[in-house]
Amino acid sequence: MVVYSRKFAGYCAAWAFLISFSFATRAQAATFCVDDFGDGPAKAGDCSGSCDSTPDCSLRDAIQAANADPDSDTIILPAGTYTLSQVGDKEDANASGDLDVLQSIEIQGAGEEKTVLRWSQDLNNQDRDRILDITPSGLSNVTVKLTGLTLQDGEIFNESPATAEGGGAIRNFGQLSLEGVVIRENILSAPGKLGGSAAQGGGIENDGTLNVLHTLIEKNVGSDGGGGIANFGSATIEASTLSGNITYNTGGGIRSISTLTMSNCTLSGNHADSDAGGIYIDNLGSETVDLENLTVTQNVADEEKDGSGDGGGLVLTQGTLKLGNTLVVGNTDQGGETPDCMVFGGQTIQSLGNNLIGDGLACTGLTDGDQGNIVGMDASLVLSPTLGDNGGPTPTHALLLNSPAIDAGPADCGVDEDQRGVQRPQGAACDIGAYETSGRVLADPTKIDFPDTHVGASSTPQTLTLTNVGERDLEIKNFTLQSGLEIFSVEVDACSGKLLAPGSSCQIEVGFKPEKAEGYVDLLNINTDVSQLSESVDLMGNGVQTGGCSFSEFAASSDGGSSLLLIFSGVVALLGVRCFKGPS
């Protein structure tokens, strides 16, 4: 059983019903509905194995109960902020400090901006801890999945290199999957620069297997490496963004010394005091780093301007780096030497073709014109400097109109969608980077409210203007009504089948013909050749009875109706009357 309070009853009951089907073949698995936003000594007995008991199950309680169960359990976190406050001495039994996960679980939030798990800000930095420690004993067969939540304000204070630890939000020794998660503002702090310590991975330290999808990792601090992620195991990152992360050493976004695969990702605005504002690759063995369909921009190396760092975008010191259909442009080396890329020690990037590099001076292995590579390009011609919401679950940099990256990739870039979920390719070939340009239709107005119309009569048609506000041509396919009814209709259509260039417009006229004296609402779908970015318009109108009257109490009409004076037992009432003659 699992506990829940009345305010969570509907949420937990619905999830429990769905999960009962998902785990039908695993009768022993439990579902824990957390209803206590606070923290305290772990009490597994406060949580039972279904969603129909009494309240007071905290997240620490639920994890404690799951740790005692060899089956893979599910923990449900309804919307809200869950605050950790149980100060401890870095034990690994989930009694205090970070949440120690010892058995396989799935933790499901209500959405990354709705369910927030954080450390109390009332504690000083030496009393806080990371948020999750997955199999601290090193068990690699424990599987953990996190969906729909934010992990924030984890902090580890490292006093010396000898005792330093990493993973400001998560340290993983098991098999960890993140989907639709935000890792934000976690920190590895120290009294000064430690140098050569294990204080790495401001957001995540991965020592096992890590899979990341549709996730934002931002504004974390890794004191000795990997502001966002420090990878010592095997990591696969897809359709995700790392931005604004900081390290006082190498790899502002990511520091990897092992197997790393990334596709359809954006690294933007990460900073390193030393090498690699974006990605630092230092593979000691035969592991391979495969980077494809990435946008790497506005990252900064050598933050302190003392000449100690190179490669604002990416740095390869050892190992094998395969780079394909990737955009590395507009990064900065504060020392002025190698802003976008740096390859050390006789290493060479293995080009998979179709890369766009801003400054390729130190990008050994990439030559302009070879394998479709473009080397030597000003960022101001390529992409927007703004990391923003361009559709999809994570922020991206849009390509500019007529960007040299458009259609400059391969015909088959190995993925069917870009980071946002837009189909690839849109043109003859994929665009270089994580962003695939597309047309985008904007409707004006976005809502049409028709005047009252006689039943059986047709309203005056209303004009709807469609404009392509995207970066490439857009085809208007057709229009459909969500209801499938014909109360509303497209009377004049100058758009269907038309190819709109960026900035161009077309118009249609929409009519309304009510069948009954009642209110109508519908949705007009504007179908384009980019289904993920199509538009819709709200339609509404009221049908009124032809040849009859609609009464408005105590208000005289002013639109062609007549006032009616009624006398009931000496009481006079004035009613406003709207009497229509019907269509002529």
N, C-alpha and C positions, 0 to 999 in steps of 0.2 A: 504493500500500500504506500501511498504518498500523501502528504498533507497539503492542504491549501485552505486559505481563508475565503470568505464569501466573495470578496472583491476579485479573487482570481478564479472563482469556481468555473465560470463559463470558459475562460481561456484554457485552463488545465484540463477540464473535461473534454473539450474538443480535441486537444492534442493527444490526450490519452486514448481517445477513440481511434484516431488515425494510427497511432503507434501500435495499437493492439493488432492491427492488420500487418504492419511492417515486421513485427516480431512474432507472428503466429507460430512459426516453427521453433521458437526459442522461448518456451513457456516460463523459464526460470528468470529471464531478464526482467528487471524492474524499471519503473518509470517514476522519477522523483520530481514533484512539482514544488519548487522553492517559493515560499510565501513570506519569508523573513528577510528584509533588506539588510539587516545588521550582521554582526559577526560575534563570535564568542567561542568558548571551549567547544570542541567538536563533540556532538551528541548524536551518534548514528540512530539512536532510538527515537529521535524526534522526527525521523523520516522513515516511512514504510514504503511498500512496493507498488502502490497504485495511487490514483488521485481522488481518494474519497475518505480521507481521514481528518484529523484535527490539525490546526495550524501550528506554526513555529518551526518550520523546517528551513534552516539557512543553507546557503550554498556550501559552507564548510561541513554542515551536518550531512548534506546529500552526498558530497564526495566521500566522507567518512563511511557512509553506508555502502556506497558503490565500491569502495576499496575492500570491503569485507565480502564482496560478491564476485566469484570468478567469472560470471557471465558479463556480457557487455550491456551496461545499463544506459538509460537516457535520463538526463537532467533537463528540466524545462525552466527557463528563466523568463517570466512575463516582463512586460515593459516596466522600467524603473531603474533606479541607481542602487547598486549593491555595494556597500562600503566595507572594506576589510579594515580591521582595527586591532586584531589579536596579536599583540607584540610577543615575540618569542626569541629563541636562541638558535635559530637556523636548524632546528631538528627536521627530520624527514618523514614524520609520521602524521602530518596534517593537523597536529595539535595546535599550532600557532604559526605566525609568520605567513609565508606563502602557502598556497593550496597545493598539497602534495597528492598527485594522482598516481595510484599504484596499480589500478586495473583499467581495462578498456571501458571508455565511456563516450557518449556524445552529449555535448552541452548545446542546447538550442535556445537562442534568444529570440525576441520578437522583432528584431531589426537592428542594424548596426548603430543607428542613432536613437533607438528606443530603449535598448537594454545596455546599461553601462556598468561595468565591473571595475572598481577603482579602490585605491588605498586612501584612507582617511587623511585629509589635509590638516587635521588637528595634531597629527604626530610630527615630530621632527624627522629629518631625513635619515638619521641613524636608526630609527625605530621602524621605519617602513621596510618593505621587502618586495621582491618580485611578486607577480600575481599567481602564476601557475608554474609548478615544477613537475614535469612529467617524467615519471620513473627515475627519481634521483639516484636510485641504486643501479641504474644502467640497464634495466630490462628492456630489450629492443622489441619484444613481441606485444607490447601494450599499444593499443590503437586508440587514439583520441581524435575526435572531430569537433570543431567549434563552428557554429553558424549563427549569423545574425546578432552580433554583439560587439561592443567596444571594450577594449582593455586599456586602462588609462591610469597614469600616476603611480605606476610601480617604480620602486627605487631601491637600489642596493648601494650602500655606502661601503666602499673598499678602502681600508686604512693602509694596506701595504700590498705589494705584488705577491708576497708569499700566500696571502689569504684571499686574494681577489677572486670574485665570481662574476659571471656574465649573465645576460638575459634579463633586461630590466622589466619586461612584461612576462616572457615565457623562456624557460630553459627546457629543451626537449632532448630526451635520450630514447624516446620511443618512436612511434609512427604517428605523426601529427598532420592533420588536414585542417586548413582554414578556408572557409567559404563565406563571403559576405561579411567580413570582419574588419574592424578598424583597430590598429595598434597605434596609440597616440600618446605622446608626451610622457614616455617612460625614460628612466635615466639610470646610468651607472655613474655614481658620483665618487669623488675622492678628494682628499685634502690638496692634492696637486697632481701633476702628470706622473702616472706610475711607470709607464714604459715597459714593454715586454711582458705584460701581465695577462691574466685571463679575464680581465674586465672588458669583455667584448660582447657586442650584440645589445645595443641600447634597447631595441625592441625585442628581438628574438636571438637567442643563442641555440643553434641547431647542432646537436651531436648525434642525431639519429636520422630519420627520414622525414622530410618536410614537403608538404604539398600546399600551395597557396593559390587561390582562385578568387577573382573579384574582390580583392582586399586592398585597403589603403593603409600604408605604414608611413606615418608622418610625425615629424617633430620629436623624434627620440634622440637620446644622446648616449653613445657608446664611448666611454672615456679612452679605451686603448685600441679601438678598431670596430668597424661595422656599426655605424650609427643606427641603421635600420635593422640589418641582419648580419650576424657572424655565422658563417656556414662551415662546420667541420665535419659534416656528414654528407647526405645527399639531399639536394633541394631542387624542386620543380616549382617555378613561379609563372603563373599565366594570368593575363588580363588584369593586372594589378598595377598600382602606383606606389612608388617610394619617393617621398618629397619632404624637404625641410629637415632631414636627419643630419646629425652632427657627430663627428668623432675628433678627438684630439690627436689621433694618429692617422691610420690609413682606412680608406673605404667609407666615405660619408654615407652612402646608401647601403652598400654591401661589401663585406670582406669575405672572400671565399678561398679556402685552401683545399677544397675537395670538389666533388661532382656537383655541377650547377647547370640547370637547364632553364632558360627564360624565353618566353614568347609573348608577343602582344602586351608589352609592359612599358611603362613610362618611369624614367628616373629624372627628377627635376628638382633643382634647388637644394641639393644635398651638399654638405660642406665637410672638408677634411683639413686639419692643420698640416698634414703631411701629404702623401700621395693619394690621388683618386678621389675626387669629390663624389663621383658616381659609383663605379665598381672597381674593386681591387682584387686581382686574381693572382694567387701565389700558391699554385698547386704543387705539392711536394712530391707526388707520385705520378701515376699514369692516369689519374682522373681527368676528365674532359669538361670544359665549360663550353656550352652551346648557347649562343645568344642570337635570336632571330626575331625580326619584326619588332625591334625596340626603338623607342624614342629616348635619347639621352641628351638632355639640354639643361643649361643654366646651373650646372653643378660647378663647384669651386674647389680647387686644390691649393695648397700652400696658403691657407687662410691667414697666417700670421706674417706673410710676405717676407720670410727670412731665407727663402731659397731652399727650404728643406723638402718641398713637395713638387710633384709634377703630375701632369695628366688630369685636367679637370674632369673629363668625361670618364675615361677608363684607363686602367694600367694593367699590363701583363708583366709579371716578373719571372714566373716559372710556370711550366705546364703547357697544355694545349688549349687554345682559344679558337673556336669556330665562330665566325661572324657572318651573318647573312641578312639581307634586306633590312639593315639597321641604320638609323639616323643618329649620328653623333656630331652635334653642331651647337655652337653658341655657348660652350662651356668656358671656364676661366681658370688659368693658372696665374695666381697673383704674383708669382715670380716672373711671369711673362714668357716662359720658354715653350711649354707644350700645352696649350689650352684644352685640346680635345682628346688627345690620345698619347700614351707613352708606352713603348715596348722596351724592356730592359734586357740586358745579359745575352744578346744574340738570339733572343726568341723571335718568333714570327707569327703573326696572326694568319690563321688558315681562312682565307676568304671563301665564303659560299656564294659570293657575288651580290651585286645590287646594293651596295652600301653607299651611304652619303656621309662624307666626313668633311667637317669644316676646315680645320687645319690638320693636314696629314703629314706634317714634317717628321713626326716620330712614330707614325703608325706603320711600322714595318710589316710588309705583306699586302698592303693595299695600294694600288696604283690607279691613277685616274684613267678611265677608259678601258681598263682591263676587267673582264667579267661583269661588265655593267656598273662598275664602281664609279662614283663621282667624288673626287677628292679636290678640295679647295673651293669652298662655297660659303658665302656670307649668310649667316643665320637670318638676317633681315629679309632675305629673299625666299626663305624656306618655310617658316612656321611662325605662328603667333607666339609672342613672348608670354602670353597669359596661360597659366595652368588653370583650367576651369571646367565647368560642367558643360560638356558638349554632347550630352546623352550618355547612357550607360551608367554602370554602378560606381565608376571611379573617374577622377578628373584626368583630362588629357590636354595636349597641345594640338590645336587644329592646324592643318596646313593652310598656307595662304593661297589665294587665287593665283593660278599659274605657277605654283611652286614647282621647282625642278624635281621634287620628289614624287609628283603625281604621275602615275602610270610608268614610273621608272624602275619598278621592281619586276620580278618574274611573273609570268602568266599564272603560275601556280606557286603561291608563297607558303604552302604547307598547312595553311589554316583557312577555314571557310569564312571567318569573321574577323573584324578588327577588335581592338580592346573594348570598344563600346558595344559590340554585337552587330555592327553593320556588315552586311555581306561583302566578301572579297572575292574577286576584284569587282570594282564598279565600272572600270573601263577595260581597255584591251589588256592591261596588266595590273598587278597590285601596286599600290603606292608604297614608297619606302617608309618604314617606321611602324608605329603602333596604331596610326590613325589613317583610315581610308576615307578620302574625300567623297562626298555625295551631295546631290542636290537636297535641299530641305524646303518644303513648302510652308509658307506662312499665310494663314487665312485672315482676311479683314472684311467684316468683323468676325469675331470668334463665337458670337451668339446673335441669332436673329429672332426677334420677338415680333410676330405679326400682329397687326391691329385686329380687333374683334371682327369676325367675318361671318356672314350669314351661312347657315347650313345649306350645302349644295352649291354655294357660290364660290368663285375663285378670288383670292386676294390679289392686290397689286403685287406683282413679283418684286422681290428684294434682290439687290445686286451684291454678289460676293466676289471679292478680288483675291486671287491667288498669286503669290510672289515667290520666286525661287530665291531664298536667302542663303543658299549653300554655296559650295565651292566649284561645282561642276554641273553640267546639264542634267535636267530632271524631266522625266516624262510623266505627265498626268495620265494615268490609265483610265479611270472611270470614277463614278460616284455611287455609293450604296447607302441605303438607310438601315440603321441598326434594327428597326422594328420589322422591316420587310414590307410595311404597309405603304399605301400611296396617298396618304393624307398630305404629306409634303412631297414636292417633286422638283426636279431640275427642268425648268421651262425652256431656257435658252442656254446652250452649252457651247462655249468657244474654247474649252480647255481639254476635253477628253481626246487622247491621242496626240496632244501637242507636246513638243519638246521645248522646255523653258530653259534658256541660258541663264546663268547667274545674274540676278538683278532684274530679270524680265518678269512680266505679269500677264495674266489672262483673267477673263471674267465669266461668271455664269449668273443666271437669274433663277432664284428659287421661289416656288409658289406654294400656296397653302389653300386646300379645299376641304373644309370640315364636313364630316358625314353626320355628326350629331351635335347637339348643343352641349358641349363639354370642352374641357381643356385638353390640349394635346401637347406632348413633348416627344422629341426624337433626336437622333444623332446622325448627322450627315458625315459619312466617312469619305475622305478624299484619298483615293488609292493611287499610289505612285509606284515607280519601279524600285523604290527603296522602302520596303514595307515597314522596316523598323523605325523610320523617321516620318511616317505619314501623319496627317493632321485630321482633326474632326471639328465639326461646328455644331453647337447646340441649337436646336430649332424648337420653338414653342408658339402656340397660338390658341385662341378660344373661339369655338363655334357658338353662335347665338341663333336663336330660333327665328326663322323667317316668318314675317306676318304676325308675330306675337309681341309680347311685351316682357321686358325684364325689369323688375321693380328694385329700386334702391331707396330704402326707408329713410324718410325725413330729408331727402335731398332732391331738389328739383333738377330735371335734366336740362342740358343746354345744347344738345346736339340733334335737335330735330324731334325730340319726344315732346310730350305734353304733360303738364302737372295735373294730378287727379285729386280732387277733394272728396274725402270720404267722411261720413258722419255716422258714428256708432253710439246710440243712446246718449246723444248730446255731446259726445267727445269728438273733437275735430282732429283728423290726422292728415297731414300733407305728405304724400308719397311721390317720389320722383319716378317717372315712368318713361321707359325707352321703347317706343312702338315703331317697328320697322315695317315698311311697305313691301320689302323684298325687292329683288332685282327687277328692273324694268324690262 
